[in-house]
Every structure is written in structure tokens, then in C-alpha cells.
Amino acid sequence: MKITVDQDKCVSSGQCVLNAAELFDQRDDDGVVVLLQTSPGPERFDDARRAATACPALAIAIEE
């Protein structure tokens, strides 16, 4: 799995962090998503998928 984020699409809702804090964070100044792991291990796949689905701006892309 490979995760990418489009920071320009991000609306700073924080859903990514709520669903997968091990994979995502937010910038302190504006809340925009920060990707912590581009290629997580299999134990994080479900978390990544949940975060991508929860993102209201569709700023998270996953390649399986």
C-alpha cells in the first residue's frame, strides 16, 4: 500500500488523524494534513482506508 495526500485539497477537518493517528498529523498553524507514513505495514491498512473514506475533501489517495 502507498498513501499520498493532496495538501491543497485538505480542508483541515482532522478526520484522518481521528481515524489513523499513526499515519497522519496536522500542521499546527493551519491544520492541513501531514502524512507520517507513505508505506504502512499491513497492520495499518484498515486505518488508512478508514481515514481516506472519512476525508470530506478526498485529499487522501491509496494505491493497493
N, CA and C atoms as a LAMMPS dump frame, in Angstrom:
ITEM: TIMESTEP
0
ITEM: NUMBER OF ATOMS
192
ITEM: BOX BOUNDS ff ff ff
-5.0000000000000000e+02 5.0000000000000000e+02
-5.0000000000000000e+02 5.0000000000000000e+02
-5.0000000000000000e+02 5.0000000000000000e+02
ITEM: ATOMS id mol type element x y z
1 1 1 N 0.837 -1.178 0
2 1 2 C 0 0 0
3 1 3 C 0.885 1.244 0
4 2 1 N 0.457 2.227 -0.808
5 2 2 C 1.127 3.523 -0.822
6 2 3 C 0.072 4.605 -0.602
7 3 1 N 0.362 5.516 0.317
8 3 2 C -0.553 6.604 0.641
9 3 3 C 0.039 7.917 0.146
10 4 1 N -0.797 8.741 -0.46
11 4 2 C -0.402 10.101 -0.82
12 4 3 C -1.497 11.052 -0.345
13 5 1 N -1.122 12.286 -0.1
14 5 2 C -2.097 13.3 0.279
15 5 3 C -1.934 14.517 -0.609
16 6 1 N -3.035 15.19 -0.846
17 6 2 C -3.03 16.443 -1.6
18 6 3 C -3.34 17.554 -0.598
19 7 1 N -2.296 18.208 -0.125
20 7 2 C -2.471 19.243 0.885
21 7 3 C -3.302 20.414 0.374
22 8 1 N -3.326 20.631 -0.935
23 8 2 C -4.125 21.725 -1.489
24 8 3 C -5.625 21.446 -1.384
25 9 1 N -6.008 20.178 -1.37
26 9 2 C -7.425 19.802 -1.229
27 9 3 C -7.88 19.778 0.221
28 10 1 N -6.957 19.582 1.148
29 10 2 C -7.281 19.387 2.558
30 10 3 C -8.073 20.566 3.123
31 11 1 N -9.147 20.245 3.857
32 11 2 C -9.975 21.274 4.494
33 11 3 C -9.786 21.295 6.014
34 12 1 N -8.772 20.591 6.504
35 12 2 C -8.384 20.619 7.916
36 12 3 C -9.456 20.096 8.862
37 13 1 N -10.216 19.101 8.422
38 13 2 C -11.282 18.561 9.279
39 13 3 C -10.742 17.658 10.382
40 14 1 N -9.559 17.095 10.188
41 14 2 C -8.951 16.242 11.198
42 14 3 C -9.446 14.813 11.215
43 15 1 N -10.293 14.435 10.275
44 15 2 C -10.812 13.074 10.242
45 15 3 C -9.71 12.045 10.028
46 16 1 N -8.679 12.404 9.294
47 16 2 C -7.563 11.489 9.067
48 16 3 C -6.871 11.141 10.372
49 17 1 N -6.636 12.142 11.193
50 17 2 C -5.957 11.926 12.475
51 17 3 C -6.852 11.138 13.428
52 18 1 N -8.134 11.426 13.426
53 18 2 C -9.055 10.691 14.297
54 18 3 C -9.112 9.206 13.934
55 19 1 N -8.952 8.894 12.661
56 19 2 C -9.046 7.513 12.191
57 19 3 C -7.715 6.793 12.119
58 20 1 N -6.617 7.531 12.009
59 20 2 C -5.301 6.881 11.855
60 20 3 C -4.191 7.819 12.332
61 21 1 N -4.125 8.035 13.617
62 21 2 C -3.137 8.962 14.187
63 21 3 C -1.703 8.5 13.959
64 22 1 N -1.509 7.211 13.706
65 22 2 C -0.167 6.699 13.442
66 22 3 C 0.311 7.062 12.035
67 23 1 N -0.639 7.387 11.167
68 23 2 C -0.311 7.657 9.767
69 23 3 C -0.395 9.135 9.389
70 24 1 N -1.208 9.89 10.129
71 24 2 C -1.458 11.29 9.764
72 24 3 C -1.334 12.208 10.966
73 25 1 N -0.966 13.45 10.681
74 25 2 C -0.955 14.51 11.678
75 25 3 C -1.474 15.758 10.98
76 26 1 N -1.54 16.86 11.709
77 26 2 C -1.963 18.122 11.129
78 26 3 C -0.959 19.204 11.489
79 27 1 N -0.739 20.124 10.541
80 27 2 C 0.155 21.247 10.812
81 27 3 C -0.456 22.125 11.901
82 28 1 N 0.393 22.628 12.774
83 28 2 C -0.08 23.454 13.885
84 28 3 C -0.693 24.77 13.423
85 29 1 N -0.129 25.37 12.388
86 29 2 C -0.575 26.706 12.001
87 29 3 C -1.915 26.745 11.272
88 30 1 N -2.225 25.709 10.465
89 30 2 C -3.471 25.757 9.697
90 30 3 C -4.258 24.45 9.686
91 31 1 N -3.753 23.407 10.324
92 31 2 C -4.481 22.151 10.422
93 31 3 C -4.441 21.261 9.196
94 32 1 N -3.65 21.628 8.204
95 32 2 C -3.565 20.828 6.977
96 32 3 C -2.87 19.5 7.272
97 33 1 N -3.319 18.469 6.589
98 33 2 C -2.812 17.113 6.797
99 33 3 C -1.309 17.01 6.55
100 34 1 N -0.671 16.184 7.389
101 34 2 C 0.738 15.833 7.228
102 34 3 C 0.798 14.307 7.224
103 35 1 N 1.36 13.739 6.18
104 35 2 C 1.481 12.289 6.075
105 35 3 C 2.717 11.829 6.831
106 36 1 N 2.539 10.914 7.78
107 36 2 C 3.643 10.422 8.594
108 36 3 C 4.276 9.164 8.016
109 37 1 N 3.492 8.352 7.309
110 37 2 C 3.993 7.109 6.722
111 37 3 C 3.405 6.952 5.32
112 38 1 N 4.264 6.858 4.322
113 38 2 C 3.767 6.679 2.957
114 38 3 C 3.476 5.222 2.63
115 39 1 N 4.184 4.313 3.275
116 39 2 C 4.001 2.878 3.021
117 39 3 C 3.861 2.134 4.344
118 40 1 N 2.671 2.143 4.916
119 40 2 C 2.483 1.492 6.214
120 40 3 C 2.503 -0.03 6.096
121 41 1 N 2.708 -0.675 7.221
122 41 2 C 2.637 -2.123 7.266
123 41 3 C 1.191 -2.591 7.208
124 42 1 N 1.002 -3.875 6.951
125 42 2 C -0.351 -4.428 6.81
126 42 3 C -1.26 -4.181 8.013
127 43 1 N -0.678 -4.036 9.183
128 43 2 C -1.49 -3.802 10.381
129 43 3 C -2.154 -2.426 10.372
130 44 1 N -1.747 -1.541 9.477
131 44 2 C -2.315 -0.187 9.377
132 44 3 C -3.201 0.009 8.136
133 45 1 N -3.34 -1.007 7.309
134 45 2 C -4.109 -0.871 6.066
135 45 3 C -5.555 -0.437 6.335
136 46 1 N -6.22 -1.074 7.294
137 46 2 C -7.606 -0.722 7.585
138 46 3 C -7.73 0.707 8.093
139 47 1 N -6.778 1.136 8.925
140 47 2 C -6.78 2.515 9.42
141 47 3 C -6.643 3.503 8.265
142 48 1 N -5.747 3.208 7.341
143 48 2 C -5.533 4.09 6.186
144 48 3 C -6.787 4.183 5.331
145 49 1 N -7.411 3.057 5.091
146 49 2 C -8.646 3.051 4.287
147 49 3 C -9.755 3.833 4.987
148 50 1 N -9.868 3.667 6.295
149 50 2 C -10.884 4.392 7.07
150 50 3 C -10.645 5.901 6.983
151 51 1 N -9.391 6.317 7.113
152 51 2 C -9.056 7.744 7.046
153 51 3 C -9.371 8.317 5.667
154 52 1 N -9.031 7.585 4.62
155 52 2 C -9.308 8.055 3.263
156 52 3 C -10.807 8.19 3.025
157 53 1 N -11.569 7.235 3.522
158 53 2 C -13.025 7.272 3.359
159 53 3 C -13.645 8.415 4.153
160 54 1 N -13.094 8.706 5.312
161 54 2 C -13.644 9.753 6.187
162 54 3 C -13.283 11.163 5.744
163 55 1 N -12.287 11.299 4.884
164 55 2 C -11.84 12.63 4.456
165 55 3 C -12.908 13.313 3.607
166 56 1 N -13.467 14.425 4.082
167 56 2 C -14.525 15.101 3.319
168 56 3 C -14.026 15.749 2.03
169 57 1 N -12.741 16.024 1.944
170 57 2 C -12.178 16.68 0.759
171 57 3 C -11.562 15.68 -0.228
172 58 1 N -11.58 14.396 0.133
173 58 2 C -10.952 13.36 -0.711
174 58 3 C -9.488 13.686 -1
175 59 1 N -8.798 14.161 0.036
176 59 2 C -7.398 14.575 -0.101
177 59 3 C -6.412 13.422 0.079
178 60 1 N -6.913 12.237 0.464
179 60 2 C -6.061 11.082 0.707
180 60 3 C -6.278 10.052 -0.4
181 61 1 N -5.187 9.641 -1.034
182 61 2 C -5.258 8.614 -2.078
183 61 3 C -4.466 7.394 -1.63
184 62 1 N -5.023 6.233 -1.916
185 62 2 C -4.376 4.97 -1.555
186 62 3 C -4.216 4.112 -2.794
187 63 1 N -2.99 3.621 -2.978
188 63 2 C -2.713 2.658 -4.037
189 63 3 C -2.479 1.31 -3.366
190 64 1 N -3.247 0.324 -3.764
191 64 2 C -3.128 -1.008 -3.153
192 64 3 C -2.148 -1.86 -3.93
